Amino acid sequence: MDKKYNVVEIAIGSSLGEALIYLIKQSIQTKRPTCGKFNGTMIYSDIDSLDSAYQKVTGKTYAERCEEDRLEKIERDRRDAEEKAKQPEKIQRWIERGARLIPEAEVNHWAGIVPIRANDLYCGMELDACLDIIELLNSGCAISVAKEKIDSQNHSGMSYSLVRALVRKFAARGEEFAEYVK
């Protein structure tokens, strides 16, 4: 690299446009061309335009990347609308499945929380995970088998804790399970 460049760190989380603006501001302040790495690619205040920086980093121009983002958003919105249309049927299925698996005293409570969980961050994924574990526990399996099940469900820390709490509340052997998987 040519030593005339002022090399700077680009803040993590910056967009490519923000990074380029930062480089240009730094070059004005230092009166020297400035460069920095963005996602492992060196971009320059005096060489790169928004399009050339996007081309280097993403292989697409800014306009192409914006169009790609627009199409991805349309597809996400379509999938979300499809999923939302399926929610009433899924909610009914979760309530009915739960009524078959959980103690009778908890059925009304279960029916109350299902719509809430169905419309949260995980879109009800934790309901299926919980019911799968309760079904195993009800079959008389060893607690270690139920732990293997929760461990195989690809949870984040948050969803793992949520499923553990749901099983604790709604399974006849929930307390034993929750203590075991701590």
C-alpha positions in Angstrom: 0.0 0.0 0.0 1.2 3.5 -0.8 2.4 5.2 2.5 0.6 8.4 1.6 -2.7 7.0 2.9 -4.1 7.7 6.3 -5.3 4.2 7.4 -8.3 4.2 9.8 -10.5 1.6 11.5 -14.1 1.6 10.2 -16.6 1.2 13.0 -18.2 -2.3 13.2 -21.8 -2.0 12.2 -21.3 0.8 9.7 -23.0 0.5 6.3 -20.8 0.7 3.3 -22.1 4.2 2.6 -21.4 5.3 6.1 -17.9 3.9 5.9 -17.2 5.8 2.6 -18.5 9.0 4.1 -16.3 8.5 7.2 -13.2 8.0 4.9 -14.0 11.2 3.0 -14.4 13.2 6.2 -11.2 11.8 7.6 -9.3 12.7 4.4 -10.7 16.3 4.6 -9.6 16.6 8.3 -6.1 15.1 7.8 -5.7 16.6 4.3 -4.5 13.1 3.2 -6.3 10.4 1.3 -7.8 7.9 3.7 -8.5 4.2 3.5 -9.9 1.4 5.7 -11.1 -2.2 5.5 -14.7 -2.9 5.1 -15.6 -6.6 5.5 -12.0 -7.4 4.6 -11.9 -5.2 1.5 -9.9 -2.0 1.4 -11.8 1.1 0.3 -10.3 4.5 -0.4 -11.6 8.0 0.0 -10.0 9.3 -3.2 -10.6 6.3 -5.4 -13.9 4.7 -4.6 -17.4 6.0 -5.3 -20.4 4.4 -3.7 -20.8 2.2 -6.8 -17.2 1.1 -7.0 -17.1 0.4 -3.2 -20.2 -1.7 -3.5 -18.8 -3.5 -6.6 -15.6 -4.3 -4.6 -17.4 -5.5 -1.5 -20.6 -7.1 -2.9 -19.8 -7.7 -6.6 -22.8 -5.4 -7.4 -23.4 -1.7 -7.9 -25.3 0.2 -5.3 -28.4 0.2 -7.5 -28.1 -3.5 -8.1 -27.8 -4.2 -4.4 -30.7 -1.9 -3.6 -32.9 -3.8 -6.1 -31.8 -7.1 -4.6 -32.7 -5.9 -1.1 -36.1 -4.7 -2.4 -36.8 -8.1 -4.0 -35.7 -9.9 -0.8 -38.1 -7.7 1.2 -41.0 -8.5 -1.1 -40.2 -12.2 -0.7 -39.9 -11.9 3.1 -43.2 -10.0 3.3 -44.9 -12.6 1.1 -43.6 -15.5 3.4 -44.7 -13.5 6.5 -48.2 -13.0 5.1 -48.4 -16.7 4.2 -47.3 -17.6 7.7 -49.7 -15.2 9.3 -52.6 -16.7 7.2 -51.7 -20.2 8.6 -51.6 -19.0 12.3 -55.3 -19.6 13.2 -55.0 -23.2 12.0 -51.6 -23.7 13.8 -52.9 -22.2 17.0 -55.9 -24.6 17.0 -53.5 -27.5 16.4 -51.2 -26.5 19.2 -54.1 -26.1 21.6 -55.6 -29.5 20.7 -52.2 -31.3 20.8 -51.5 -29.6 24.2 -54.9 -30.7 25.5 -53.9 -34.3 24.8 -50.5 -34.1 26.4 -50.6 -31.8 29.4 -52.4 -32.3 32.7 -56.0 -31.4 32.6 -55.6 -28.7 35.2 -53.3 -26.8 32.9 -55.3 -27.0 29.6 -57.0 -23.6 30.0 -53.7 -21.9 30.8 -52.1 -23.6 27.8 -54.9 -22.4 25.6 -54.3 -18.9 26.8 -50.6 -18.7 26.1 -50.6 -20.5 22.7 -51.9 -17.4 20.8 -49.3 -15.2 22.5 -46.4 -17.6 21.8 -47.7 -18.1 18.2 -47.3 -14.4 17.5 -44.0 -13.8 19.2 -40.4 -13.8 18.0 -40.3 -17.5 17.4 -43.8 -17.8 15.8 -44.7 -20.8 17.9 -41.6 -22.9 17.2 -41.1 -23.3 20.9 -44.7 -24.7 21.3 -43.8 -27.6 19.0 -40.5 -28.1 20.7 -42.2 -28.1 24.1 -44.9 -30.5 23.0 -42.4 -32.9 21.5 -40.5 -33.1 24.8 -43.7 -33.5 26.8 -44.7 -36.3 24.5 -41.4 -38.0 25.2 -41.7 -37.5 28.9 -45.3 -38.8 28.9 -44.1 -42.0 27.2 -41.9 -42.7 30.2 -38.6 -42.1 28.6 -35.5 -41.4 30.7 -34.9 -37.7 31.4 -31.6 -38.0 29.5 -33.6 -38.8 26.3 -35.7 -35.7 26.7 -32.5 -33.7 27.3 -31.1 -35.1 24.0 -34.3 -34.0 22.3 -34.1 -30.4 23.5 -30.4 -30.3 22.7 -31.1 -31.5 19.1 -33.7 -28.8 18.5 -31.2 -26.1 17.5 -32.3 -23.5 20.1 -30.7 -20.2 20.9 -30.1 -19.6 24.6 -33.4 -17.7 24.8 -35.5 -20.3 23.0 -33.8 -23.1 25.1 -34.8 -21.3 28.3 -38.3 -20.7 27.0 -38.9 -24.3 26.1 -37.4 -25.5 29.4 -39.8 -23.1 31.3 -42.8 -24.3 29.2 -42.0 -28.0 29.8 -41.5 -27.2 33.5 -45.0 -25.6 33.7 -46.9 -28.0 31.4 -45.4 -31.4 31.8 -46.3 -33.8 34.5 -42.5 -34.5 34.8 -41.6 -30.9 34.0 -39.9 -30.0 37.3 -37.7 -33.1 37.0 -36.8 -32.2 33.4 -36.1 -28.6 34.2 -33.8 -29.5 37.0 -32.0 -32.0 34.9 -31.3 -29.7 31.9 -30.2 -26.7 34.1 
